[in-house]
Amino acid sequence: AVLRVADLEYDPAQVRVRRGARPIDLPPIPLRLLETLMRAAPRVVKRAELERAAWGDQPPDSDALRAHMHVLRAAVEGAGEPVLLHTLRGIGYRLAAPDALQP
């Protein structure tokens, strides 16, 4: 099934990501992070869960997650597009449409 959050779509069967009409090419680790976030949306995904999704039981010693999240954010959020990827400092990340964050 195609995963959707706002105008962001990921088709795992075709390994195809789009934001509206714009295709997005992602390296393997940011793609795994995106899939994890989309499956959980709009729930907050803790850092440890994202690290497990990307590296299994052997996460790197460095802060590689932050670097891969930066790549993902740059690819997903084009100029003038609403922000979908939200950082919760010290907790994790959430992928959600802006209206999904309203109380």
N, C-alpha and C positions, 0 to 999 in steps of 0.2 A: 504494500500500500504506500502511496505517496504521502510523505509527511509535510504538513503545512503549518506555518506560524506567520500570520498576517499575509504579506505577499511573497514570503520566502517559501520555496518548495524544494524538497529533496526526494528524489526517486531512488531508493536504494537498489532496486533491480537494475536500473539503467546507469547507476552512479552518476546522476545528473542533478546539479543544483542550479536554481534560477531565483532571481529576485525580480519579480515582475516579468518583464520580457528580457532582462539581462542575464545571460549565462554566467555562472561563476565556476572557475576552476580552482580546486583546492588540493593541496598535498594530502597524503594519507592520514597523518595525525590530526590536522585540523578538521578533516572530513569525519573522522571518528568522534571528535569532540562535538561537531555540529549535530551528528546523528543522536548522540547521547542527550544533548540539550533539547533537541526537537522532540524526542520521545518523552522527555520529562516536562516539557513546557505546559504551563507557565511556572512550574515548581522550580525552586532554587536547587541547583545541583552543587553539592559540596565539592571542594577541591579534590579530596581523596577519591570520590567517585569518578571524577573526570580523569584523574591520574590512572586509576584502574582501567578505565575504558581505553585510554591511549597506550599504556605500557604494561598492562596486566599487573602482576604482583611485584614487578621490579621497576618502580618509577626512577627516573634519573635523580642524581643528587642535586643538580642545579635547579634553578627555577625555570625549567623548560616549559612548564605549563603556561606561564605568563607569556612567554615568547610565542607559543603556538596560538594562544588566545588573541594576541595582537595581530597575527596573520589572519585569523578567522574574522576578527572585527573589521580589518581593512578590506577584506573581500566582500563581506556581507553588507557593510554600511557605506553605500556610495553617497556622493554629494547630493544634498537635498532630500535624502531618504530618511524616514523616521528611524530612530534608534531602536534596535531590537535586542541587542546583546547588552545586558546590564551586569555590572560588577558589584558584588556585595563584599566589601573589604573584609578580609579575614574569615569569610564564610564560603563563598563560591560565586557562581554565575547563574544568570537566569536569561532565557531567551523568551521574550514575550512582546506582543504588540503593545504599543503605548496605552491603548484603552483597557488592556487586561490588567494593568497595574493600578487602576483606579479602585478605591475602596467600595 
